[in-house]
Amino acid sequence: MTKILGIETSCDETGIAIYDEQKGIIAHQLYSQVAMHGEYGGVVPELASRDHVRKIIPLVDASLKEANITPEQLSAVAYTQGPGLIGALLVGATIGQSLAYAWQLPSIGIHHLEGHLLAPMLEGEKPEYPFLALLVSGGHTLLVSVKALGDYEIIGESIDDAAGEAFDKTAKIMGLDYPGGPILAKLAEKGQDQTMRFPRPMTDRPGLDFSFSGLKTFAANKIAASDGSEQSKADIAKAFQDAVVDTLAIKCKRALKQTGATSLVVAGGVSANISLREKLAKLMRDIGGKAYYPRHEYCTDNGAMIAYAGYCHFKQGEILKPNKYPVKVYPRWPLSEAFS
C-alpha cells in the first residue's frame, strides 16, 4: 500500500507527515519557529535554516513512530523544492533526497503552492476537477483555474503586496506582536465603527489582479490620525479586514463567472481567516456552488500537503531518482512554470 513521507521546510515551519493511500494522513508533526523569529519582528533566513537542521530528523523519527511504520514500508519521499527561502529549502531537499537514497526510495520535488492548492483534498468532502482556486497567504495571492493535477492556469495575481503580507505589515504599523496578521484579525472582531470604510483596490476596473500596497498605506494614515486607543485600533483593523475580504470576494466572483466554475478552493495561511471563509461561503451559496477549505492546521505550511501532493505525482509515475540528479531548489518558482 502506497505511503509517502512529506517534508516541508520552505520558510519558518518544519513540517513532516506521512500519507497513506487508504487511511489518509497517518502522521503529522509540525514545529513552528514563530517564537524565535518574534524577537526580530520577522523571519531571519539564516536562523530558520539552522533550526530546520536541528528539528527535521527528530520530526521524521517522530512521524515514523506516530504512524507505527518503518522506512521499509514507505513508497517515496516528497519534499518542498520551491518557492521559499533558499537555505530552508536546501535543508529539506538535501535531507529528503538523502533519506530516499539511504532507504532506496524515489524522491519527489513538490511545488509549495501546489501543496496548498491540494490541501483541501485531505478533507472528507473534497472538490472535483475542474475548479477555481484562491491561494492567499503572506507571500502569494493568486487566482488559479485548475483543470486537473498539474494543469494550472494563473488568471489573477497580486502586483505588489500579497494579502497576508498586507495584514502583517498593517499589524506591525499598529504595534501588534509578530506574526501580526492573525492578531489583527482577532482585534477586528471588536471593531464597532460602521462609518469607517477603506477602499476596495482595483475593483473599479476590469481584471482579476490584486493590489494591497495602497490599502496598507491608507491604513497607516488612518492609524497616524487616530487617538491611539484600543477601540480605534479595533475599528481600523475591522475596516482593513473588511476591505481585504471584500476585494478577494469581488475578484473571486468575477473569476467564477469567467471560468464557469462552481467549486472554489480557498487555501494558504489567510484561508484560516473566519471573515473570509464566511464571505466566500455565502458567495458560493448565492450562485449555487460550494467553497472548500483545508482544516486550520493545514492552512499554514505543513508536511501533510506535501505528502499528499507527493502521493498524487507518485501515482502518475513522476519521480526523481536521488542517485542520478543533484539537489536542486527554486527560491523563485512561478506556479505557471512548474508544469510547463
C-alpha positions as CSV (number, residue, x, y, z in Angstrom):
1,M,0.0,0.0,0.0
2,T,1.4,3.4,-1.0
3,K,2.8,5.5,1.8
4,I,4.5,8.9,1.2
5,L,6.7,10.8,3.6
6,G,6.3,14.6,3.1
7,I,8.9,17.2,4.2
8,E,8.1,20.9,4.3
9,T,10.8,23.5,5.1
10,S,10.1,26.4,2.8
11,C,10.1,29.1,5.5
12,D,9.7,29.0,9.3
13,E,7.8,25.8,9.9
14,T,9.4,22.3,9.9
15,G,6.6,20.0,8.8
16,I,6.8,16.2,8.4
17,A,3.8,14.0,7.6
18,I,3.0,10.5,6.2
19,Y,0.2,10.0,3.8
20,D,-1.3,6.5,3.4
21,E,-3.3,5.6,0.3
22,Q,-6.1,4.0,2.3
23,K,-6.1,5.8,5.6
24,G,-5.1,9.4,4.6
25,I,-2.7,11.2,6.9
26,I,-1.3,8.8,9.5
27,A,1.4,11.0,11.0
28,H,1.6,14.8,11.2
29,Q,4.4,16.6,13.0
30,L,5.0,20.3,12.9
31,Y,7.5,22.7,14.6
32,S,6.9,26.4,14.3
33,Q,9.7,28.9,14.7
34,V,7.4,31.8,15.4
35,A,8.7,32.3,19.0
36,M,12.3,32.5,17.8
37,H,11.6,35.0,15.0
38,G,9.2,37.0,17.1
39,E,12.2,38.6,18.8
40,Y,13.2,40.1,15.4
41,G,9.7,41.0,14.1
42,G,10.0,38.8,11.1
43,V,11.7,35.7,9.7
44,V,15.5,35.7,9.8
45,P,16.5,33.3,7.0
46,E,19.8,32.1,8.5
47,L,18.2,31.2,11.8
48,A,15.3,29.5,10.0
49,S,17.8,27.2,8.1
50,R,19.7,26.3,11.2
51,D,16.6,25.5,13.1
52,H,15.3,23.2,10.3
53,V,18.6,21.3,10.6
54,R,18.1,20.8,14.3
55,K,14.4,19.7,14.1
56,I,14.0,17.8,10.8
57,I,15.4,14.4,11.7
58,P,13.7,14.2,15.2
59,L,10.4,15.0,13.5
60,V,11.0,12.3,10.8
61,D,11.6,9.8,13.6
62,A,8.5,11.0,15.5
63,S,6.4,10.7,12.3
64,L,7.5,7.1,11.7
65,K,6.8,6.3,15.4
66,E,3.4,8.0,15.2
67,A,2.5,6.0,12.0
68,N,3.9,2.9,13.6
69,I,5.8,2.0,10.4
70,T,9.4,1.5,9.4
71,P,11.2,3.2,6.4
72,E,10.9,-0.1,4.5
73,Q,7.1,0.4,4.4
74,L,7.4,3.8,2.7
75,S,6.9,4.2,-1.1
76,A,8.7,7.5,-1.7
77,V,9.9,10.7,0.0
78,A,8.4,14.1,-1.1
79,Y,9.9,17.4,-0.2
80,T,9.2,21.1,-1.0
81,Q,11.5,22.1,-3.9
82,G,10.3,25.7,-4.0
83,P,9.5,28.5,-3.8
84,G,10.8,29.7,-0.5
85,L,13.9,30.7,1.4
86,I,16.9,29.1,-0.4
87,G,18.6,27.9,2.8
88,A,15.5,26.5,4.3
89,L,14.6,24.7,1.0
90,L,18.1,23.2,0.8
91,V,17.7,21.6,4.2
92,G,14.5,19.8,3.3
93,A,15.7,18.9,-0.2
94,T,19.0,17.6,1.0
95,I,17.5,15.6,3.8
96,G,14.7,14.3,1.6
97,Q,17.0,13.1,-1.1
98,S,19.5,11.7,1.4
99,L,16.8,9.7,3.2
100,A,15.4,8.4,-0.2
101,Y,18.9,7.3,-1.2
102,A,19.6,5.6,2.1
103,W,16.2,3.8,2.0
104,Q,16.4,3.1,-1.7
105,L,13.2,5.0,-2.5
106,P,12.3,7.5,-5.2
107,S,12.1,11.2,-4.2
108,I,9.7,13.7,-5.5
109,G,10.2,17.5,-5.6
110,I,6.9,19.4,-4.9
111,H,5.9,23.0,-5.7
112,H,4.9,24.6,-2.4
113,L,1.9,26.4,-3.9
114,E,0.6,23.1,-5.4
115,G,0.7,21.7,-1.9
116,H,-1.5,24.5,-0.6
117,L,-3.8,24.1,-3.7
118,L,-4.3,20.4,-3.0
119,A,-4.6,20.7,0.8
120,P,-8.5,20.6,0.8
121,M,-8.2,17.2,-0.9
122,L,-7.2,15.9,2.6
123,E,-10.7,16.5,3.9
124,G,-13.7,14.1,3.8
125,E,-15.6,16.3,1.4
126,K,-13.3,17.3,-1.5
127,P,-13.8,19.2,-4.8
128,E,-13.7,17.5,-8.2
129,Y,-11.7,18.9,-11.1
130,P,-12.1,21.4,-12.6
131,F,-12.3,24.1,-10.0
132,L,-11.2,27.7,-9.2
133,A,-8.6,28.2,-6.5
134,L,-7.8,31.2,-4.4
135,L,-4.3,30.8,-2.9
136,V,-3.9,33.6,-0.3
137,S,-1.0,33.8,2.1
138,G,1.8,36.0,3.3
139,G,3.8,35.6,0.1
140,H,1.1,34.9,-2.6
141,T,-2.3,36.0,-3.7
142,L,-3.3,34.0,-6.8
143,L,-6.5,33.0,-8.7
144,V,-5.9,29.7,-10.4
145,S,-8.0,27.9,-12.9
146,V,-7.4,24.2,-12.0
147,K,-8.4,21.8,-14.8
148,A,-6.5,18.7,-13.5
149,L,-3.5,17.7,-11.4
150,G,-0.6,19.7,-12.9
151,D,-2.9,21.7,-15.2
152,Y,-2.9,25.1,-13.6
153,E,-3.6,28.5,-15.2
154,I,-3.0,31.7,-13.2
155,I,-5.7,34.1,-14.2
156,G,-5.1,36.7,-11.4
157,E,-2.3,37.7,-9.0
158,S,-1.1,40.4,-6.8
159,I,1.0,43.1,-8.5
160,D,2.6,44.1,-5.1
161,D,1.9,43.0,-1.6
162,A,0.1,39.7,-1.1
163,A,-3.0,39.9,1.2
164,G,-1.3,38.1,4.1
165,E,1.7,40.4,3.7
166,A,-0.6,43.5,3.9
167,F,-2.2,42.0,7.0
168,D,1.2,41.5,8.7
169,K,2.6,44.9,7.7
170,T,-0.5,46.8,8.8
171,A,-0.4,44.9,12.1
172,K,3.2,45.9,12.6
173,I,2.3,49.6,11.9
174,M,-0.3,49.2,14.6
175,G,2.3,47.9,17.1
176,L,0.9,44.4,17.3
177,D,3.1,41.4,18.0
178,Y,4.6,39.1,15.4
179,P,3.0,37.4,13.5
180,G,0.6,40.2,13.2
181,G,-2.0,39.0,10.7
182,P,-3.9,36.6,13.0
183,I,-3.7,39.1,15.9
184,L,-5.2,41.9,13.6
185,A,-8.0,39.5,12.6
186,K,-8.8,38.8,16.2
187,L,-8.7,42.5,17.0
188,A,-11.1,43.2,14.1
189,E,-13.8,41.3,16.0
190,K,-14.0,44.2,18.5
191,G,-14.4,46.8,15.8
192,Q,-17.6,48.9,16.1
193,D,-17.3,52.0,13.8
194,Q,-19.7,51.2,10.9
195,T,-18.9,54.5,9.2
196,M,-15.2,53.8,8.7
197,R,-14.6,52.4,5.2
198,F,-11.4,51.6,3.4
199,P,-11.1,51.4,-0.4
200,R,-11.5,48.1,-2.3
201,P,-8.4,48.3,-4.5
202,M,-8.6,47.6,-8.2
203,T,-12.3,46.6,-8.1
204,D,-13.4,49.6,-10.1
205,R,-11.7,48.3,-13.2
206,P,-11.8,45.1,-15.2
207,G,-9.5,42.2,-14.5
208,L,-8.6,39.7,-11.8
209,D,-5.3,41.1,-10.5
210,F,-4.9,42.4,-6.9
211,S,-3.0,45.3,-5.2
212,F,-2.9,45.6,-1.5
213,S,0.1,48.0,-1.0
214,G,-2.1,51.1,-1.3
215,L,-4.6,49.7,1.2
216,K,-1.7,49.2,3.7
217,T,-0.7,52.9,3.2
218,F,-4.3,54.0,3.6
219,A,-4.4,52.1,6.9
220,A,-1.1,53.7,8.0
221,N,-2.6,57.1,7.5
222,K,-5.7,56.2,9.5
223,I,-3.6,54.9,12.3
224,A,-1.5,58.0,12.4
225,A,-4.6,60.2,12.6
226,S,-6.3,58.1,15.3
227,D,-6.3,58.7,19.0
228,G,-4.3,55.5,19.6
229,S,-7.0,53.9,21.8
230,E,-7.7,50.2,21.7
231,Q,-11.1,50.8,20.3
232,S,-9.7,53.0,17.5
233,K,-7.2,50.2,16.6
234,A,-10.1,47.7,16.6
235,D,-12.2,49.9,14.3
236,I,-9.3,50.3,11.9
237,A,-8.5,46.6,12.0
238,K,-12.1,45.8,11.1
239,A,-12.3,48.3,8.3
240,F,-9.0,47.0,6.9
241,Q,-10.0,43.4,7.1
242,D,-13.4,44.1,5.5
243,A,-11.7,45.8,2.6
244,V,-9.3,42.9,2.0
245,V,-12.1,40.3,2.3
246,D,-14.5,42.2,0.1
247,T,-11.8,42.7,-2.5
248,L,-11.0,39.0,-2.6
249,A,-14.7,38.1,-2.8
250,I,-15.3,40.5,-5.7
251,K,-12.4,39.1,-7.7
252,C,-13.5,35.5,-6.9
253,K,-17.0,36.3,-8.2
254,R,-15.5,37.7,-11.4
255,A,-13.2,34.7,-11.9
256,L,-16.1,32.2,-11.3
257,K,-18.1,34.0,-14.0
258,Q,-15.2,34.0,-16.3
259,T,-14.3,30.3,-15.9
260,G,-17.8,28.9,-15.3
261,A,-16.5,27.1,-12.2
262,T,-19.0,26.1,-9.5
263,S,-16.4,24.9,-7.0
264,L,-14.0,27.3,-5.2
265,V,-10.9,26.1,-3.3
266,V,-9.5,28.6,-0.8
267,A,-6.1,27.7,0.6
268,G,-3.0,29.3,2.2
269,G,-2.5,30.9,5.5
270,V,-5.1,33.6,5.1
271,S,-7.7,30.9,4.2
272,A,-8.0,30.4,8.0
273,N,-9.5,33.9,8.4
274,I,-13.1,33.4,9.6
275,S,-14.4,36.5,8.0
276,L,-13.0,35.5,4.6
277,R,-14.5,32.0,4.9
278,E,-17.9,33.3,5.8
279,K,-17.9,35.8,2.9
280,L,-16.8,33.2,0.3
281,A,-19.1,30.5,1.6
282,K,-22.1,32.9,1.1
283,L,-20.9,33.9,-2.3
284,M,-20.8,30.2,-3.4
285,R,-24.2,29.5,-1.8
286,D,-25.7,32.5,-3.7
287,I,-24.5,31.1,-7.1
288,G,-25.4,27.5,-6.3
289,G,-21.8,26.4,-5.9
290,K,-19.6,25.3,-2.9
291,A,-16.4,26.6,-1.3
292,Y,-13.8,24.1,0.0
293,Y,-11.1,24.8,2.6
294,P,-8.4,22.8,4.4
295,R,-8.8,22.4,8.1
296,H,-7.0,25.2,10.1
297,E,-3.8,23.1,10.8
298,Y,-3.4,22.6,7.0
299,C,-3.9,26.3,6.1
300,T,-0.4,27.3,7.1
301,D,2.8,25.5,5.9
302,N,2.7,21.8,6.8
303,G,4.1,18.4,5.7
304,A,0.6,16.9,5.1
305,M,0.0,18.9,2.0
306,I,3.5,17.9,0.6
307,A,2.9,14.3,1.4
308,Y,-0.4,14.3,-0.4
309,A,0.9,16.2,-3.4
310,G,3.8,13.7,-3.5
311,Y,1.3,10.8,-3.5
312,C,-0.6,12.3,-6.4
313,H,2.6,12.6,-8.5
314,F,3.9,9.2,-7.4
315,K,0.7,7.6,-8.7
316,Q,1.3,9.4,-12.0
317,G,4.8,8.0,-12.2
318,E,6.5,11.4,-11.8
319,I,9.6,10.6,-9.6
320,L,13.1,11.8,-9.2
321,K,15.9,9.3,-8.6
322,P,18.3,10.9,-6.0
323,N,21.3,9.0,-7.1
324,K,21.0,10.4,-10.6
325,Y,20.3,14.0,-10.1
326,P,21.9,16.8,-7.9
327,V,19.9,18.6,-5.2
328,K,18.1,21.5,-6.8
329,V,15.7,24.0,-5.2
330,Y,13.9,27.0,-6.7
331,P,13.5,30.0,-4.3
332,R,11.6,31.8,-7.1
333,W,9.4,29.4,-9.0
334,P,6.1,30.6,-10.5
335,L,3.4,28.0,-10.4
336,S,2.8,28.7,-14.1
337,E,6.3,27.5,-14.9
338,A,6.3,24.4,-12.7
339,F,4.3,22.2,-15.0
340,S,5.0,23.7,-18.4
